[in-house]
Amino acid sequence: METSSAPVTFSSVTDLNSRTIGPGQTPQITVTLSADPSPEEKVYLVYSTDGYSSRSAQEVTGFSSGVATATFIAQTGGTTV
């Protein structure tokens, strides 16, 4: 697929919480790209709660100056993401 601008690259993905998140807390991840993605580009964070026997994906939107924050659904206590 041709995009309306040059493809972006990942600069960093950062966990805004500590490594341990309490029950009911929502993990927040900041994604930093080289620029805002073109309308044709989609950015997804893929995660698992069972060692990648299964996976979930969440689209990251709302980039501004190449940065966006994704908030995941809260997990039950003791869940490793």
C-alpha positions in Angstrom: 0.0 0.0 0.0 1.3 3.4 -0.8 1.1 6.0 2.0 0.6 9.7 1.7 3.9 10.4 3.5 7.1 8.5 4.4 6.6 5.6 6.8 7.2 6.3 10.4 9.6 4.3 12.7 9.3 3.4 16.3 11.5 5.5 18.7 10.3 4.0 22.0 7.6 2.2 23.8 7.4 3.1 27.5 5.4 1.6 30.4 4.1 4.6 32.5 3.4 2.4 35.5 5.7 0.4 37.7 6.2 -3.2 36.7 3.6 -4.2 39.2 0.1 -2.8 38.7 -2.5 -3.3 41.4 -5.9 -5.0 40.8 -8.2 -2.7 38.8 -5.5 -0.3 37.7 -5.1 0.4 34.0 -1.7 0.0 32.5 -0.6 2.9 30.3 1.9 2.6 27.6 3.4 5.6 25.7 4.4 5.0 22.1 6.9 7.4 20.5 7.3 7.4 16.7 9.5 9.4 14.4 6.5 11.5 13.3 2.7 11.3 13.3 1.6 8.3 11.2 -0.1 8.9 7.9 -3.8 8.1 7.8 -3.0 4.9 6.0 -0.7 3.6 8.8 -2.0 1.8 11.9 -0.1 1.3 15.1 -1.0 -1.7 17.3 0.2 -2.8 20.7 0.0 -6.6 21.0 -0.1 -8.2 24.4 -0.9 -11.4 26.2 -2.0 -12.5 29.6 -1.1 -16.2 29.1 2.4 -16.3 27.9 1.3 -15.7 24.2 -0.9 -18.8 23.9 -3.4 -16.1 22.9 -2.9 -12.5 22.1 -4.9 -9.3 22.1 -4.2 -6.2 20.1 -5.1 -2.6 20.7 -4.8 0.2 18.1 -2.9 3.2 19.3 -4.5 6.5 18.1 -4.3 10.2 18.9 -0.7 10.8 18.0 0.6 14.3 18.4 4.2 15.1 17.5 4.7 11.4 17.2 3.6 10.5 20.7 0.4 8.7 21.9 -0.6 7.0 25.1 -2.6 3.8 25.1 -4.5 2.7 28.2 -5.2 -1.1 28.5 -8.2 -2.7 30.1 -7.7 -3.3 33.8 -6.8 -6.9 34.7 -7.5 -9.0 37.8 -4.9 -9.1 40.5 -1.9 -11.3 39.8 -2.3 -11.2 36.0 1.0 -10.9 34.1 0.7 -8.9 30.9 
